[in-house]
Amino acid sequence: MRYNLMFPMRAVKHWNRWCEGAGIGEVARLVEEAGFEGFSMSEHPYPDKEWLANGGHHAFDPFVSLSFAAAATTRIRLMTYLLVSGYRNPYLTAKAAASLDLLSGGRFTLGTGAGYLKSEFKALGADFDRRGALLDEAIAAWKATWAGVDHDGPEFGVSGHVALPPPLTVDGPPLWIGGNGKAAQRRVVEVADGWMPMAASGEMAAITRARPLEDVDTLGEWIGTVNQRRAEAGRGPADVAFVPFEADLLESGDCSAFCAAVQPRLEGYADAGVTWITIEPASRSLTDFRADLDVVESQLLHP
């Protein structure tokens, strides 16, 4: 099992106080030194105030923040968890992803999804209703750009252009798909390298337009189906990153209860097909964050 640390969303809103004079690079270096293998950023460039008041969160620009993290580290993977494809032109995404992959020494993983926050799509002038179809074509455009060939598509088709330098990783950075729906699973089977399903109660599923996912048995069934379909297509098992069902215990700001609850269940997650555990501490300051890292390292990463 590998571990990915999601940068605490609490820290973004209160960054000037939370960081205690440190930078994102120092935060990423602490994560790497603790033994995590991934450091990830979410994306919400312009969320609405009502969503924020009901549990939504802010986020740093993922490419800017992960670039600072890349410059300060040597081993850890830098991940978008996740980038909403429809918020930008796919050729801008392809350029940013290739640049980060190259300049980080091939350590970038592009986690992406269709998105769900309709108000944010509207604010950005993005097409919410066609977001799924546009994501499919954007992925094709990314891969064509990284391969140095033209993309022939109805929305983004263009010829006679090239984007250099190419990514360091052959065929482009690993592509992980977020979401619980059948379309997300199809993308994992057909074009992606990994999957980021998310725990979702019935209420949360309604908010995020996701299928409910409330127990490890269901998660295992979903992963098994996806990997069987990948095998039928001649592809190996997908990487699967998952925020544990026990993550609500992190909301108190104390990592100890979370670690105590999730540690005996790690074998169950592994048996279900999870390969990465994603943890987002609710640390209230950088001092608390250091303490939380010590707890996670001693109880989960290096028990």
Phi and psi restraints in degrees (value plus and minus 20) as a CYANA .aco file:
   2 ARG   PHI    -127.9   -87.9
   2 ARG   PSI     139.9   179.9
   3 TYR   PHI    -144.7  -104.7
   3 TYR   PSI     114.7   154.7
   4 ASN   PHI    -138.7   -98.7
   4 ASN   PSI     111.7   151.7
   5 LEU   PHI    -120.9   -80.9
   5 LEU   PSI     100.1   140.1
   6 MET   PHI    -102.1   -62.1
   6 MET   PSI     104.5   144.5
   7 PHE   PHI     -74.8   -34.8
   7 PHE   PSI     109.7   149.7
   8 PRO   PHI     -80.0   -40.0
   8 PRO   PSI     101.2   141.2
   9 MET   PHI     -83.7   -43.7
   9 MET   PSI     -50.4   -10.4
  10 ARG   PHI     -75.9   -35.9
  10 ARG   PSI     -55.1   -15.1
  11 ALA   PHI     -89.3   -49.3
  11 ALA   PSI     -47.9    -7.9
  12 VAL   PHI     -87.3   -47.3
  12 VAL   PSI     -69.5   -29.5
  13 LYS   PHI     -81.5   -41.5
  13 LYS   PSI     -56.6   -16.6
  14 HIS   PHI    -131.9   -91.9
  14 HIS   PSI      12.0    52.0
  15 TRP   PHI     -74.7   -34.7
  15 TRP   PSI     -68.8   -28.8
  16 ASN   PHI     -79.7   -39.7
  16 ASN   PSI     -52.5   -12.5
  17 ARG   PHI    -106.7   -66.7
  17 ARG   PSI     -61.4   -21.4
  18 TRP   PHI     -82.7   -42.7
  18 TRP   PSI     -61.4   -21.4
  19 CYS   PHI     -93.0   -53.0
  19 CYS   PSI     -38.5     1.5
  20 GLU   PHI      34.0    74.0
  20 GLU   PSI      16.4    56.4
  21 GLY   PHI      68.1   108.1
  21 GLY   PSI     -24.0    16.0
  22 ALA   PHI    -106.9   -66.9
  22 ALA   PSI     152.7   192.7
  23 GLY   PHI    -138.0   -98.0
  23 GLY   PSI     152.0   192.0
  24 ILE   PHI     -79.2   -39.2
  24 ILE   PSI     -55.7   -15.7
  25 GLY   PHI     -79.5   -39.5
  25 GLY   PSI     -63.6   -23.6
  26 GLU   PHI     -85.3   -45.3
  26 GLU   PSI     -59.4   -19.4
  27 VAL   PHI     -80.8   -40.8
  27 VAL   PSI     -66.8   -26.8
  28 ALA   PHI     -83.3   -43.3
  28 ALA   PSI     -57.0   -17.0
  29 ARG   PHI     -85.3   -45.3
  29 ARG   PSI     -58.9   -18.9
  30 LEU   PHI     -81.7   -41.7
  30 LEU   PSI     -60.7   -20.7
  31 VAL   PHI     -84.2   -44.2
  31 VAL   PSI     -63.4   -23.4
  32 GLU   PHI     -83.5   -43.5
  32 GLU   PSI     -63.9   -23.9
  33 GLU   PHI     -86.1   -46.1
  33 GLU   PSI     -47.2    -7.2
  34 ALA   PHI     -93.8   -53.8
  34 ALA   PSI     -36.9     3.1
  35 GLY   PHI      89.1   129.1
  35 GLY   PSI     -16.8    23.2
  36 PHE   PHI     -86.5   -46.5
  36 PHE   PSI     132.2   172.2
  37 GLU   PHI    -128.3   -88.3
  37 GLU   PSI     -24.4    15.6
  38 GLY   PHI    -161.4  -121.4
  38 GLY   PSI     127.8   167.8
  39 PHE   PHI    -155.1  -115.1
  39 PHE   PSI     101.1   141.1
  40 SER   PHI    -148.5  -108.5
  40 SER   PSI     136.2   176.2
  41 MET   PHI    -147.3  -107.3
  41 MET   PSI     121.1   161.1
  42 SER   PHI    -106.2   -66.2
  42 SER   PSI    -192.3  -152.3
  43 GLU   PHI    -167.5  -127.5
  43 GLU   PSI     103.8   143.8
  44 HIS   PHI    -173.1  -133.1
  44 HIS   PSI      68.3   108.3
  45 PRO   PHI     -89.0   -49.0
  45 PRO   PSI     -51.2   -11.2
  46 TYR   PHI    -174.8  -134.8
  46 TYR   PSI      45.2    85.2
  47 PRO   PHI     -93.2   -53.2
  47 PRO   PSI     138.4   178.4
  48 ASP   PHI    -107.2   -67.2
  48 ASP   PSI     135.6   175.6
  49 LYS   PHI     -86.8   -46.8
  49 LYS   PSI     -53.9   -13.9
  50 GLU   PHI     -84.4   -44.4
  50 GLU   PSI     -64.1   -24.1
  51 TRP   PHI     -82.2   -42.2
  51 TRP   PSI     -61.7   -21.7
  52 LEU   PHI     -82.9   -42.9
  52 LEU   PSI     -57.9   -17.9
  53 ALA   PHI     -91.6   -51.6
  53 ALA   PSI     -35.3     4.7
  54 ASN   PHI    -133.1   -93.1
  54 ASN   PSI      13.6    53.6
  55 GLY   PHI      85.1   125.1
  55 GLY   PSI     -20.8    19.2
  56 GLY   PHI     -92.0   -52.0
  56 GLY   PSI     155.2   195.2
  57 HIS   PHI    -165.5  -125.5
  57 HIS   PSI     140.2   180.2
  58 HIS   PHI    -109.7   -69.7
  58 HIS   PSI     150.6   190.6
  59 ALA   PHI    -175.2  -135.2
  59 ALA   PSI     125.6   165.6
  60 PHE   PHI     -88.8   -48.8
  60 PHE   PSI     137.2   177.2
  61 ASP   PHI     -78.4   -38.4
  61 ASP   PSI     106.4   146.4
  62 PRO   PHI     -85.8   -45.8
  62 PRO   PSI     -58.9   -18.9
  63 PHE   PHI     -91.6   -51.6
  63 PHE   PSI     -59.6   -19.6
  64 VAL   PHI     -84.0   -44.0
  64 VAL   PSI     -71.1   -31.1
  65 SER   PHI     -87.1   -47.1
  65 SER   PSI     -60.4   -20.4
  66 LEU   PHI     -90.1   -50.1
  66 LEU   PSI     -45.1    -5.1
  67 SER   PHI     -86.7   -46.7
  67 SER   PSI     -62.3   -22.3
  68 PHE   PHI     -81.1   -41.1
  68 PHE   PSI     -61.6   -21.6
  69 ALA   PHI     -84.6   -44.6
  69 ALA   PSI     -61.0   -21.0
  70 ALA   PHI     -82.4   -42.4
  70 ALA   PSI     -60.9   -20.9
  71 ALA   PHI     -87.4   -47.4
  71 ALA   PSI     -42.9    -2.9
  72 ALA   PHI    -119.0   -79.0
  72 ALA   PSI     -22.2    17.8
  73 THR   PHI    -148.8  -108.8
  73 THR   PSI     151.1   191.1
  74 THR   PHI    -148.9  -108.9
  74 THR   PSI     -41.3    -1.3
  75 ARG   PHI    -141.6  -101.6
  75 ARG   PSI     -58.9   -18.9
  76 ILE   PHI     -87.4   -47.4
  76 ILE   PSI     126.2   166.2
  77 ARG   PHI    -101.7   -61.7
  77 ARG   PSI     122.0   162.0
  78 LEU   PHI    -123.4   -83.4
  78 LEU   PSI     107.7   147.7
  79 MET   PHI    -151.4  -111.4
  79 MET   PSI     122.1   162.1
  80 THR   PHI    -111.9   -71.9
  80 THR   PSI     108.9   148.9
  81 TYR   PHI    -159.7  -119.7
  81 TYR   PSI      47.6    87.6
  82 LEU   PHI    -154.6  -114.6
  82 LEU   PSI     141.1   181.1
  83 LEU   PHI    -104.1   -64.1
  83 LEU   PSI     112.6   152.6
  84 VAL   PHI    -109.0   -69.0
  84 VAL   PSI      87.0   127.0
  85 SER   PHI     -75.3   -35.3
  85 SER   PSI     -62.0   -22.0
  86 GLY   PHI     -87.7   -47.7
  86 GLY   PSI     -29.0    11.0
  87 TYR   PHI     -97.4   -57.4
  87 TYR   PSI     -30.7     9.3
  88 ARG   PHI    -168.6  -128.6
  88 ARG   PSI     140.1   180.1
  89 ASN   PHI     -81.9   -41.9
  89 ASN   PSI     116.8   156.8
  90 PRO   PHI     -83.4   -43.4
  90 PRO   PSI     -45.7    -5.7
  91 TYR   PHI     -94.6   -54.6
  91 TYR   PSI     -49.0    -9.0
  92 LEU   PHI     -88.6   -48.6
  92 LEU   PSI     -60.6   -20.6
  93 THR   PHI     -83.8   -43.8
  93 THR   PSI     -63.8   -23.8
  94 ALA   PHI     -80.9   -40.9
  94 ALA   PSI     -61.2   -21.2
  95 LYS   PHI     -86.2   -46.2
  95 LYS   PSI     -66.5   -26.5
  96 ALA   PHI     -82.7   -42.7
  96 ALA   PSI     -62.8   -22.8
  97 ALA   PHI     -86.0   -46.0
  97 ALA   PSI     -62.9   -22.9
  98 ALA   PHI     -84.0   -44.0
  98 ALA   PSI     -61.0   -21.0
  99 SER   PHI     -83.6   -43.6
  99 SER   PSI     -66.4   -26.4
 100 LEU   PHI     -86.9   -46.9
 100 LEU   PSI     -58.8   -18.8
 101 ASP   PHI     -82.6   -42.6
 101 ASP   PSI     -65.7   -25.7
 102 LEU   PHI     -86.5   -46.5
 102 LEU   PSI     -69.8   -29.8
 103 LEU   PHI     -93.0   -53.0
 103 LEU   PSI     -39.3     0.7
 104 SER   PHI    -111.8   -71.8
 104 SER   PSI     -20.2    19.8
 105 GLY   PHI      59.3    99.3
 105 GLY   PSI      11.0    51.0
 106 GLY   PHI      59.6    99.6
 106 GLY   PSI      11.8    51.8
 107 ARG   PHI    -128.7   -88.7
 107 ARG   PSI      -4.0    36.0
 108 PHE   PHI    -119.8   -79.8
 108 PHE   PSI     116.2   156.2
 109 THR   PHI    -139.9   -99.9
 109 THR   PSI     104.4   144.4
 110 LEU   PHI    -113.5   -73.5
 110 LEU   PSI      78.3   118.3
 111 GLY   PHI    -109.8   -69.8
 111 GLY   PSI     109.3   149.3
 112 THR   PHI    -163.0  -123.0
 112 THR   PSI     145.3   185.3
 113 GLY   PHI    -184.5  -144.5
 113 GLY   PSI     155.6   195.6
 114 ALA   PHI     -97.4   -57.4
 114 ALA   PSI     -45.4    -5.4
 115 GLY   PHI      67.0   107.0
 115 GLY   PSI     146.6   186.6
 116 TYR   PHI    -164.5  -124.5
 116 TYR   PSI     -32.8     7.2
 117 LEU   PHI    -107.3   -67.3
 117 LEU   PSI      74.4   114.4
 118 LYS   PHI     -78.1   -38.1
 118 LYS   PSI     -59.8   -19.8
 119 SER   PHI     -83.7   -43.7
 119 SER   PSI     -54.0   -14.0
 120 GLU   PHI     -92.3   -52.3
 120 GLU   PSI     -59.7   -19.7
 121 PHE   PHI     -75.6   -35.6
 121 PHE   PSI     -67.2   -27.2
 122 LYS   PHI     -82.1   -42.1
 122 LYS   PSI     -64.2   -24.2
 123 ALA   PHI     -81.7   -41.7
 123 ALA   PSI     -52.6   -12.6
 124 LEU   PHI    -112.3   -72.3
 124 LEU   PSI     -19.4    20.6
 125 GLY   PHI      49.9    89.9
 125 GLY   PSI       6.7    46.7
 126 ALA   PHI    -118.2   -78.2
 126 ALA   PSI     136.7   176.7
 127 ASP   PHI    -109.8   -69.8
 127 ASP   PSI      83.3   123.3
 128 PHE   PHI     -93.4   -53.4
 128 PHE   PSI     -62.5   -22.5
 129 ASP   PHI     -86.6   -46.6
 129 ASP   PSI     -50.1   -10.1
 130 ARG   PHI    -125.9   -85.9
 130 ARG   PSI      -1.1    38.9
 131 ARG   PHI     -80.0   -40.0
 131 ARG   PSI     -54.8   -14.8
 132 GLY   PHI     -87.7   -47.7
 132 GLY   PSI     -69.1   -29.1
 133 ALA   PHI     -83.1   -43.1
 133 ALA   PSI     -58.5   -18.5
 134 LEU   PHI     -89.1   -49.1
 134 LEU   PSI     -53.2   -13.2
 135 LEU   PHI     -84.2   -44.2
 135 LEU   PSI     -64.5   -24.5
 136 ASP   PHI     -76.8   -36.8
 136 ASP   PSI     -64.8   -24.8
 137 GLU   PHI     -93.3   -53.3
 137 GLU   PSI     -53.9   -13.9
 138 ALA   PHI     -80.8   -40.8
 138 ALA   PSI     -61.5   -21.5
 139 ILE   PHI     -79.9   -39.9
 139 ILE   PSI     -63.6   -23.6
 140 ALA   PHI     -82.6   -42.6
 140 ALA   PSI     -59.1   -19.1
 141 ALA   PHI     -87.7   -47.7
 141 ALA   PSI     -59.7   -19.7
 142 TRP   PHI     -79.3   -39.3
 142 TRP   PSI     -69.8   -29.8
 143 LYS   PHI     -84.0   -44.0
 143 LYS   PSI     -58.6   -18.6
 144 ALA   PHI     -85.0   -45.0
 144 ALA   PSI     -63.1   -23.1
 145 THR   PHI     -81.5   -41.5
 145 THR   PSI     -65.2   -25.2
 146 TRP   PHI     -85.9   -45.9
 146 TRP   PSI     -49.4    -9.4
 147 ALA   PHI    -104.9   -64.9
 147 ALA   PSI     -28.9    11.1
 148 GLY   PHI      57.6    97.6
 148 GLY   PSI       7.6    47.6
 149 VAL   PHI    -142.8  -102.8
 149 VAL   PSI     144.0   184.0
 150 ASP   PHI     -92.6   -52.6
 150 ASP   PSI     127.3   167.3
 151 HIS   PHI    -121.4   -81.4
 151 HIS   PSI     106.5   146.5
 152 ASP   PHI    -128.4   -88.4
 152 ASP   PSI      77.9   117.9
 153 GLY   PHI    -166.2  -126.2
 153 GLY   PSI     140.1   180.1
 154 PRO   PHI     -89.1   -49.1
 154 PRO   PSI     -48.7    -8.7
 155 GLU   PHI    -121.4   -81.4
 155 GLU   PSI     -61.8   -21.8
 156 PHE   PHI    -138.5   -98.5
 156 PHE   PSI     -10.0    30.0
 157 GLY   PHI     -78.5   -38.5
 157 GLY   PSI     112.1   152.1
 158 VAL   PHI    -173.7  -133.7
 158 VAL   PSI     128.3   168.3
 159 SER   PHI    -153.2  -113.2
 159 SER   PSI     138.3   178.3
 160 GLY   PHI      59.7    99.7
 160 GLY   PSI       0.2    40.2
 161 HIS   PHI    -144.3  -104.3
 161 HIS   PSI     140.8   180.8
 162 VAL   PHI    -170.6  -130.6
 162 VAL   PSI     128.0   168.0
 163 ALA   PHI    -142.2  -102.2
 163 ALA   PSI      92.9   132.9
 164 LEU   PHI    -143.0  -103.0
 164 LEU   PSI     131.6   171.6
 165 PRO   PHI     -97.5   -57.5
 165 PRO   PSI     138.4   178.4
 166 PRO   PHI     -95.2   -55.2
 166 PRO   PSI     146.9   186.9
 167 PRO   PHI     -83.6   -43.6
 167 PRO   PSI     135.8   175.8
 168 LEU   PHI     -90.3   -50.3
 168 LEU   PSI     -59.2   -19.2
 169 THR   PHI     -91.1   -51.1
 169 THR   PSI     106.8   146.8
 170 VAL   PHI     -78.5   -38.5
 170 VAL   PSI     111.5   151.5
 171 ASP   PHI      52.9    92.9
 171 ASP   PSI     -15.8    24.2
 172 GLY   PHI      77.4   117.4
 172 GLY   PSI     146.2   186.2
 173 PRO   PHI     -81.9   -41.9
 173 PRO   PSI     132.0   172.0
 174 PRO   PHI     -74.2   -34.2
 174 PRO   PSI     120.7   160.7
 175 LEU   PHI    -133.2   -93.2
 175 LEU   PSI      99.0   139.0
 176 TRP   PHI    -132.8   -92.8
 176 TRP   PSI     121.7   161.7
 177 ILE   PHI    -129.7   -89.7
 177 ILE   PSI     111.2   151.2
 178 GLY   PHI    -118.1   -78.1
 178 GLY   PSI     129.2   169.2
 179 GLY   PHI     105.9   145.9
 179 GLY   PSI     137.8   177.8
 180 ASN   PHI    -125.0   -85.0
 180 ASN   PSI     -31.7     8.3
 181 GLY   PHI     -95.5   -55.5
 181 GLY   PSI     151.0   191.0
 182 LYS   PHI     -84.8   -44.8
 182 LYS   PSI     -53.2   -13.2
 183 ALA   PHI     -85.7   -45.7
 183 ALA   PSI     -60.3   -20.3
 184 ALA   PHI     -83.4   -43.4
 184 ALA   PSI     -63.3   -23.3
 185 GLN   PHI     -83.5   -43.5
 185 GLN   PSI     -59.0   -19.0
 186 ARG   PHI     -80.6   -40.6
 186 ARG   PSI     -62.4   -22.4
 187 ARG   PHI     -84.5   -44.5
 187 ARG   PSI     -57.9   -17.9
 188 VAL   PHI     -84.1   -44.1
 188 VAL   PSI     -59.8   -19.8
 189 VAL   PHI     -87.5   -47.5
 189 VAL   PSI     -63.6   -23.6
 190 GLU   PHI    -112.3   -72.3
 190 GLU   PSI     -60.4   -20.4
 191 VAL   PHI    -152.8  -112.8
 191 VAL   PSI     -28.8    11.2
 192 ALA   PHI    -129.1   -89.1
 192 ALA   PSI     153.0   193.0
 193 ASP   PHI    -127.8   -87.8
 193 ASP   PSI     -40.2    -0.2
 194 GLY   PHI    -171.6  -131.6
 194 GLY   PSI     152.3   192.3
 195 TRP   PHI    -158.2  -118.2
 195 TRP   PSI     122.9   162.9
 196 MET   PHI    -146.3  -106.3
 196 MET   PSI      53.0    93.0
 197 PRO   PHI     -88.2   -48.2
 197 PRO   PSI     142.0   182.0
 198 MET   PHI    -153.8  -113.8
 198 MET   PSI     119.3   159.3
 199 ALA   PHI     -79.6   -39.6
 199 ALA   PSI     114.8   154.8
 200 ALA   PHI    -173.1  -133.1
 200 ALA   PSI      98.1   138.1
 201 SER   PHI     -90.5   -50.5
 201 SER   PSI     151.7   191.7
 202 GLY   PHI     -77.4   -37.4
 202 GLY   PSI     -60.8   -20.8
 203 GLU   PHI     -86.7   -46.7
 203 GLU   PSI     -66.2   -26.2
 204 MET   PHI     -85.9   -45.9
 204 MET   PSI     -57.5   -17.5
 205 ALA   PHI     -80.7   -40.7
 205 ALA   PSI     -57.2   -17.2
 206 ALA   PHI     -85.8   -45.8
 206 ALA   PSI     -57.9   -17.9
 207 ILE   PHI     -89.4   -49.4
 207 ILE   PSI     -63.9   -23.9
 208 THR   PHI    -114.9   -74.9
 208 THR   PSI     -16.3    23.7
 209 ARG   PHI      37.8    77.8
 209 ARG   PSI      19.3    59.3
 210 ALA   PHI    -132.7   -92.7
 210 ALA   PSI     142.0   182.0
 211 ARG   PHI     -95.2   -55.2
 211 ARG   PSI     120.5   160.5
 212 PRO   PHI     -79.8   -39.8
 212 PRO   PSI     122.2   162.2
 213 LEU   PHI    -164.2  -124.2
 213 LEU   PSI      87.5   127.5
 214 GLU   PHI    -146.4  -106.4
 214 GLU   PSI     -18.6    21.4
 215 ASP   PHI    -175.7  -135.7
 215 ASP   PSI     139.2   179.2
 216 VAL   PHI     -85.7   -45.7
 216 VAL   PSI     -54.7   -14.7
 217 ASP   PHI     -81.3   -41.3
 217 ASP   PSI     -64.3   -24.3
 218 THR   PHI     -85.1   -45.1
 218 THR   PSI     -62.3   -22.3
 219 LEU   PHI     -77.2   -37.2
 219 LEU   PSI     -65.2   -25.2
 220 GLY   PHI     -82.6   -42.6
 220 GLY   PSI     -58.7   -18.7
 221 GLU   PHI     -83.2   -43.2
 221 GLU   PSI     -63.7   -23.7
 222 TRP   PHI     -83.2   -43.2
 222 TRP   PSI     -67.3   -27.3
 223 ILE   PHI     -83.7   -43.7
 223 ILE   PSI     -61.0   -21.0
 224 GLY   PHI     -80.0   -40.0
 224 GLY   PSI     -62.5   -22.5
 225 THR   PHI     -83.8   -43.8
 225 THR   PSI     -64.9   -24.9
 226 VAL   PHI     -82.4   -42.4
 226 VAL   PSI     -66.7   -26.7
 227 ASN   PHI     -89.5   -49.5
 227 ASN   PSI     -50.5   -10.5
 228 GLN   PHI     -85.4   -45.4
 228 GLN   PSI     -63.4   -23.4
 229 ARG   PHI     -86.4   -46.4
 229 ARG   PSI     -55.8   -15.8
 230 ARG   PHI     -85.2   -45.2
 230 ARG   PSI     -61.1   -21.1
 231 ALA   PHI     -82.5   -42.5
 231 ALA   PSI     -60.9   -20.9
 232 GLU   PHI     -83.3   -43.3
 232 GLU   PSI     -46.0    -6.0
 233 ALA   PHI    -112.1   -72.1
 233 ALA   PSI     -13.9    26.1
 234 GLY   PHI      59.8    99.8
 234 GLY   PSI       4.1    44.1
 235 ARG   PHI    -136.6   -96.6
 235 ARG   PSI     130.7   170.7
 236 GLY   PHI     -97.9   -57.9
 236 GLY   PSI     155.8   195.8
 237 PRO   PHI     -80.0   -40.0
 237 PRO   PSI     128.4   168.4
 238 ALA   PHI    -102.8   -62.8
 238 ALA   PSI     127.9   167.9
 239 ASP   PHI     -85.3   -45.3
 239 ASP   PSI     121.0   161.0
 240 VAL   PHI    -151.2  -111.2
 240 VAL   PSI      97.2   137.2
 241 ALA   PHI    -124.1   -84.1
 241 ALA   PSI     115.7   155.7
 242 PHE   PHI    -165.4  -125.4
 242 PHE   PSI     116.5   156.5
 243 VAL   PHI    -104.9   -64.9
 243 VAL   PSI      97.2   137.2
 244 PRO   PHI     -77.3   -37.3
 244 PRO   PSI     133.0   173.0
 245 PHE   PHI     -79.8   -39.8
 245 PHE   PSI     -44.0    -4.0
 246 GLU   PHI    -100.1   -60.1
 246 GLU   PSI     -16.9    23.1
 247 ALA   PHI     -83.4   -43.4
 247 ALA   PSI     -40.0     0.0
 248 ASP   PHI     -83.2   -43.2
 248 ASP   PSI     -40.7    -0.7
 249 LEU   PHI     -89.4   -49.4
 249 LEU   PSI     -36.2     3.8
 250 LEU   PHI     -96.6   -56.6
 250 LEU   PSI     -37.5     2.5
 251 GLU   PHI     -83.3   -43.3
 251 GLU   PSI     -42.7    -2.7
 252 SER   PHI     -92.9   -52.9
 252 SER   PSI     -34.8     5.2
 253 GLY   PHI      70.7   110.7
 253 GLY   PSI     -18.1    21.9
 254 ASP   PHI    -133.2   -93.2
 254 ASP   PSI      95.1   135.1
 255 CYS   PHI     -96.9   -56.9
 255 CYS   PSI     -37.1     2.9
 256 SER   PHI     -82.6   -42.6
 256 SER   PSI     -65.0   -25.0
 257 ALA   PHI     -84.9   -44.9
 257 ALA   PSI     -59.6   -19.6
 258 PHE   PHI     -81.7   -41.7
 258 PHE   PSI     -69.6   -29.6
 259 CYS   PHI     -81.7   -41.7
 259 CYS   PSI     -60.7   -20.7
 260 ALA   PHI     -84.3   -44.3
 260 ALA   PSI     -53.9   -13.9
 261 ALA   PHI     -99.2   -59.2
 261 ALA   PSI     -58.5   -18.5
 262 VAL   PHI    -106.1   -66.1
 262 VAL   PSI     -47.6    -7.6
 263 GLN   PHI     -76.6   -36.6
 263 GLN   PSI     -67.3   -27.3
 264 PRO   PHI     -91.7   -51.7
 264 PRO   PSI     -28.1    11.9
 265 ARG   PHI    -124.0   -84.0
 265 ARG   PSI     -18.7    21.3
 266 LEU   PHI     -81.9   -41.9
 266 LEU   PSI     -58.7   -18.7
 267 GLU   PHI     -82.5   -42.5
 267 GLU   PSI     -57.3   -17.3
 268 GLY   PHI     -84.8   -44.8
 268 GLY   PSI     -60.5   -20.5
 269 TYR   PHI     -84.5   -44.5
 269 TYR   PSI     -63.4   -23.4
 270 ALA   PHI     -82.7   -42.7
 270 ALA   PSI     -62.6   -22.6
 271 ASP   PHI     -82.4   -42.4
 271 ASP   PSI     -51.1   -11.1
 272 ALA   PHI     -93.4   -53.4
 272 ALA   PSI     -36.8     3.2
 273 GLY   PHI      90.1   130.1
 273 GLY   PSI     -15.4    24.6
 274 VAL   PHI     -92.2   -52.2
 274 VAL   PSI     112.2   152.2
 275 THR   PHI    -132.7   -92.7
 275 THR   PSI     -38.7     1.3
 276 TRP   PHI    -151.7  -111.7
 276 TRP   PSI     110.7   150.7
 277 ILE   PHI    -119.6   -79.6
 277 ILE   PSI     105.7   145.7
 278 THR   PHI    -122.6   -82.6
 278 THR   PSI     110.5   150.5
 279 ILE   PHI    -144.8  -104.8
 279 ILE   PSI     108.8   148.8
 280 GLU   PHI    -139.7   -99.7
 280 GLU   PSI      78.4   118.4
 281 PRO   PHI     -84.2   -44.2
 281 PRO   PSI     135.0   175.0
 282 ALA   PHI    -122.9   -82.9
 282 ALA   PSI      14.8    54.8
 283 SER   PHI     -75.3   -35.3
 283 SER   PSI     115.2   155.2
 284 ARG   PHI    -111.4   -71.4
 284 ARG   PSI     -24.1    15.9
 285 SER   PHI    -185.0  -145.0
 285 SER   PSI     148.4   188.4
 286 LEU   PHI     -84.4   -44.4
 286 LEU   PSI     -54.6   -14.6
 287 THR   PHI     -80.8   -40.8
 287 THR   PSI     -65.2   -25.2
 288 ASP   PHI     -85.1   -45.1
 288 ASP   PSI     -56.4   -16.4
 289 PHE   PHI     -81.8   -41.8
 289 PHE   PSI     -64.1   -24.1
 290 ARG   PHI     -78.9   -38.9
 290 ARG   PSI     -63.4   -23.4
 291 ALA   PHI     -84.8   -44.8
 291 ALA   PSI     -60.6   -20.6
 292 ASP   PHI     -83.9   -43.9
 292 ASP   PSI     -60.2   -20.2
 293 LEU   PHI     -81.2   -41.2
 293 LEU   PSI     -61.0   -21.0
 294 ASP   PHI     -81.1   -41.1
 294 ASP   PSI     -60.6   -20.6
 295 VAL   PHI     -86.0   -46.0
 295 VAL   PSI     -68.1   -28.1
 296 VAL   PHI     -84.3   -44.3
 296 VAL   PSI     -60.9   -20.9
 297 GLU   PHI     -82.3   -42.3
 297 GLU   PSI     -65.1   -25.1
 298 SER   PHI     -96.2   -56.2
 298 SER   PSI     -48.9    -8.9
 299 GLN   PHI    -119.9   -79.9
 299 GLN   PSI     -44.9    -4.9
 300 LEU   PHI    -140.2  -100.2
 300 LEU   PSI     -71.0   -31.0
 301 LEU   PHI     -94.0   -54.0
 301 LEU   PSI     -64.2   -24.2
 302 HIS   PHI    -154.7  -114.7
 302 HIS   PSI      43.5    83.5
